[in-house]
Amino acid sequence: MGRDKAMVSREQKRAILHEKLQGNNMSIIADASTYIKDLRQKIARLNQEIASAEDADNSPTAFDHLGLTVLEARASCSGSFRLEAVGGEAGDEGLINAYAVEQAVVQAIRNCP
């Protein structure tokens, strides 16, 4: 009889261990599924950003509407909006109203997707 109890005990331990392994496998699969879902969302966001950037490159900018030639521009949105632009020669147009430039940039930001 002692031997039978030992066999039952071993089988119970084996069954418990098997259940734990099944649970761990399910947890791993669930975690992997969540990770893949997150990666797909990141890819979708990046594709949207790329498409927006391509649209921005192909459309006239606020500076173009003012007749400004922009040689280099950088924008940053971390914390607060910051824009730095370097322009070319003004030519015959002379000075440009800073307020008009500011309003054109504000309008461009509002029109941004």
SERO-4910 file (N, C-alpha, C, O; in steps of 0.05 Angstrom, whole numbers):
BEGIN
 pado doro    nc1    nc2    nc3   cac1   cac2   cac3    cc1    cc2    cc3    oc1    oc2    oc3
  Met    A     16    -24      0      0      0      0     17     25      0     10     45    -13
  Gly    A     39     25     14     57     48     15     67     56    -13     71     79    -20
  Arg    A     71     34    -28     81     38    -55     60     51    -73     66     69    -89
  Asp    A     35     44    -69     12     55    -84      9     85    -78      4    101    -95
  Lys    A     13     92    -52     11    120    -44     33    137    -57     29    159    -65
  Ala    A     57    125    -58     80    139    -70     74    143    -99     81    164   -110
  Met    A     63    123   -113     56    126   -141     35    148   -146     38    164   -164
  Val    A     15    148   -129     -6    168   -131      6    196   -126      0    215   -140
  Ser    A     23    198   -106     35    223    -99     52    233   -122     52    257   -129
  Arg    A     68    215   -135     84    223   -158     67    232   -181     73    252   -194
  Glu    A     45    218   -186     27    225   -208     14    252   -203     10    268   -221
  Gln    A      7    257   -177     -5    283   -170     15    305   -174      9    326   -185
  Lys    A     40    301   -166     61    321   -169     66    326   -199     69    349   -208
  Arg    A     66    304   -214     71    306   -243     48    322   -256     52    339   -273
  Ala    A     23    317   -247      0    331   -258      1    361   -251     -5    378   -268
  Ile    A      8    367   -226     10    395   -217     32    409   -233     28    432   -242
  Leu    A     55    396   -237     77    408   -252     68    413   -281     75    433   -293
  His    A     54    393   -292     44    396   -320     25    420   -322     27    435   -342
  Glu    A      7    424   -303    -11    446   -303      4    473   -301     -3    492   -315
  Lys    A     25    474   -284     41    498   -281     55    505   -308     55    528   -316
  Leu    A     66    484   -320     79    489   -346     60    499   -367     66    516   -383
  Gln    A     36    487   -367     15    496   -386      9    525   -381      6    541   -400
  Gly    A      6    532   -355      0    560   -348     22    579   -357     17    601   -367
  Asn    A     47    570   -353     70    587   -361     71    590   -391     76    612   -401
  Asn    A     65    569   -406     64    570   -435     43    590   -444     47    606   -462
  Met    A     19    589   -431     -2    607   -439      6    636   -433      0    654   -448
  Ser    A     19    640   -410     28    667   -403     49    677   -423     48    701   -431
  Ile    A     67    660   -431     87    668   -451     74    675   -477     81    695   -490
  Ile    A     54    659   -486     40    664   -511     25    691   -509     24    706   -528
  Ala    A     11    695   -486     -4    720   -482     15    744   -483      9    765   -495
  Asp    A     38    742   -469     57    764   -469     68    769   -497     71    792   -506
  Ala    A     74    748   -512     84    751   -539     63    764   -557     69    781   -574
  Ser    A     38    756   -554     16    767   -569     13    797   -564     10    813   -583
  Thr    A     15    805   -539     13    833   -531     36    849   -543     33    871   -553
  Tyr    A     60    837   -542     84    850   -553     81    854   -583     88    876   -593
  Ile    A     72    834   -597     68    836   -626     47    857   -632     51    873   -651
  Lys    A     26    858   -617      5    878   -621     17    907   -617     11    925   -633
  Asp    A     33    910   -596     46    936   -591     64    944   -614     64    967   -623
  Leu    A     79    924   -624     97    930   -647     82    938   -672     90    956   -686
  Arg    A     60    925   -677     43    932   -700     33    960   -698     32    975   -717
  Gln    A     25    968   -673     15    996   -669     37   1016   -674     33   1037   -686
  Lys    A     62   1009   -664     84   1027   -668     90   1030   -698     96   1052   -708
  Ile    A     89   1008   -713     94   1008   -742     73   1026   -755     80   1041   -773
  Ala    A     48   1023   -748     27   1039   -760     31   1068   -754     28   1085   -772
  Arg    A     39   1075   -729     45   1103   -723     68   1114   -739     67   1136   -750
  Leu    A     89   1098   -741    112   1107   -757    105   1111   -787    114   1130   -799
  Asn    A     89   1092   -797     81   1095   -825     64   1121   -829     67   1134   -850
  Gln    A     47   1127   -809     32   1152   -811     50   1177   -810     46   1196   -825
  Glu    A     70   1176   -792     89   1198   -790    105   1201   -817    109   1224   -826
  Ile    A    113   1179   -828    127   1180   -854    110   1192   -875    119   1209   -891
  Ala    A     85   1183   -877     66   1193   -897     62   1223   -893     61   1238   -912
  Ser    A     59   1232   -868     55   1260   -862     80   1276   -870     77   1298   -881
  Ala    A    103   1265   -865    128   1279   -872    130   1281   -902    139   1302   -913
  Glu    A    123   1260   -916    124   1261   -946    104   1281   -957    110   1296   -976
  Asp    A     80   1283   -944     60   1303   -953     71   1331   -948     68   1349   -964
  Ala    A     84   1334   -925     95   1361   -918    117   1369   -938    119   1392   -945
  Asp    A    133   1349   -946    154   1355   -965    143   1363   -993    156   1379  -1007
  Asn    A    120   1353  -1000    109   1358  -1026     90   1382  -1027     82   1390  -1049
  Ser    A     83   1393  -1004     64   1415  -1004     78   1441   -998     99   1441   -985
  Pro    A     67   1463  -1008     80   1489  -1003     79   1495   -973     59   1489   -959
  Thr    A    100   1507   -963    101   1513   -934     91   1542   -930     86   1557   -949
  Ala    A     88   1548   -904     80   1575   -897    100   1595   -907     93   1618   -914
  Phe    A    125   1587   -907    146   1605   -917    144   1610   -947    149   1632   -956
  Asp    A    137   1590   -962    133   1593   -991    112   1613   -997    115   1629  -1016
  His    A     90   1613   -982     69   1632   -987     77   1661   -982     66   1679   -993
  Leu    A     97   1664   -965    107   1691   -959    129   1699   -979    139   1722   -977
  Gly    A    137   1681   -996    158   1687  -1015    186   1684  -1003    205   1696  -1013
  Leu    A    188   1670   -981    214   1666   -967    227   1640   -978    214   1621   -984
  Thr    A    254   1642   -980    269   1618   -988    282   1607   -962    298   1620   -950
  Val    A    274   1583   -955    284   1571   -930    306   1551   -938    301   1532   -953
  Leu    A    330   1556   -929    353   1539   -935    354   1515   -915    362   1493   -923
  Glu    A    347   1520   -890    348   1499   -870    327   1506   -849    324   1529   -841
  Ala    A    313   1485   -839    293   1490   -818    293   1466   -799    296   1443   -807
  Arg    A    289   1472   -773    287   1451   -753    264   1458   -735    260   1481   -727
  Ala    A    248   1438   -728    226   1442   -710    228   1421   -688    236   1398   -692
  Ser    A    220   1429   -663    221   1411   -641    195   1415   -625    186   1437   -621
  Cys    A    183   1393   -616    158   1394   -601    161   1382   -573    140   1376   -561
  Ser    A    184   1377   -564    187   1365   -537    185   1387   -516    203   1404   -514
  Gly    A    164   1386   -501    159   1406   -480    144   1430   -491    122   1435   -483
  Ser    A    156   1444   -509    144   1467   -522    152   1468   -551    172   1455   -559
  Phe    A    137   1482   -567    144   1484   -596    167   1503   -600    167   1525   -589
  Arg    A    186   1494   -617    209   1511   -623    215   1508   -653    216   1486   -663
  Leu    A    218   1530   -667    224   1530   -695    248   1548   -701    249   1570   -691
  Glu    A    267   1537   -716    290   1553   -724    292   1550   -754    293   1527   -764
  Ala    A    294   1572   -769    296   1570   -798    318   1590   -807    320   1612   -797
  Val    A    332   1581   -827    353   1598   -840    344   1604   -868    339   1585   -884
  Gly    A    342   1629   -875    332   1637   -902    354   1646   -920    377   1652   -912
  Gly    A    347   1647   -946    366   1656   -966    363   1686   -969    351   1700   -952
  Glu    A    374   1696   -991    373   1725   -996    345   1734  -1002    329   1720  -1015
  Ala    A    338   1757   -992    311   1768   -996    307   1779  -1024    284   1781  -1033
  Gly    A    328   1785  -1038    326   1795  -1065    315   1823  -1065    323   1840  -1049
  Asp    A    296   1829  -1083    284   1855  -1086    263   1861  -1065    253   1883  -1062
  Glu    A    255   1840  -1050    232   1843  -1032    239   1859  -1007    221   1870   -994
  Gly    A    264   1861  -1000    272   1876   -976    265   1861   -951    266   1837   -949
  Leu    A    257   1877   -930    250   1865   -904    223   1852   -904    205   1861   -919
  Ile    A    220   1832   -888    195   1818   -885    185   1822   -857    200   1820   -838
  Asn    A    159   1827   -854    147   1831   -828    148   1806   -811    138   1785   -819
  Ala    A    160   1808   -788    163   1785   -770    136   1775   -761    132   1751   -757
  Tyr    A    117   1793   -757     90   1784   -749     77   1767   -770     63   1748   -764
  Ala    A     81   1774   -796     69   1759   -818     81   1731   -818     67   1711   -823
  Val    A    107   1729   -813    120   1703   -811    109   1687   -788    102   1663   -791
  Glu    A    106   1700   -765     95   1686   -742     67   1676   -747     60   1653   -741
  Gln    A     50   1692   -759     22   1684   -765     21   1661   -785      5   1643   -783
  Ala    A     39   1662   -805     40   1640   -825     48   1614   -812     37   1593   -818
  Val    A     67   1615   -793     76   1591   -779     53   1580   -761     48   1556   -760
  Val    A     40   1598   -747     17   1590   -730     -4   1577   -746    -15   1556   -738
  Gln    A    -10   1588   -769    -31   1576   -787    -22   1549   -797    -38   1530   -799
  Ala    A      4   1546   -804     14   1520   -813     12   1499   -791      6   1476   -797
  Ile    A     17   1507   -766     15   1489   -744    -14   1480   -740    -19   1456   -736
  Arg    A    -32   1499   -743    -61   1492   -740    -70   1473   -762    -87   1455   -758
  Asn    A    -59   1476   -786    -66   1459   -809    -53   1431   -808    -60   1413   -823
  Cys    A    -33   1428   -790    -19   1403   -788    -37   1380   -779    -54   1385   -761
  Pro    A    -35   1356   -791    -52   1334   -782    -45   1324   -754    -58   1306   -745
***
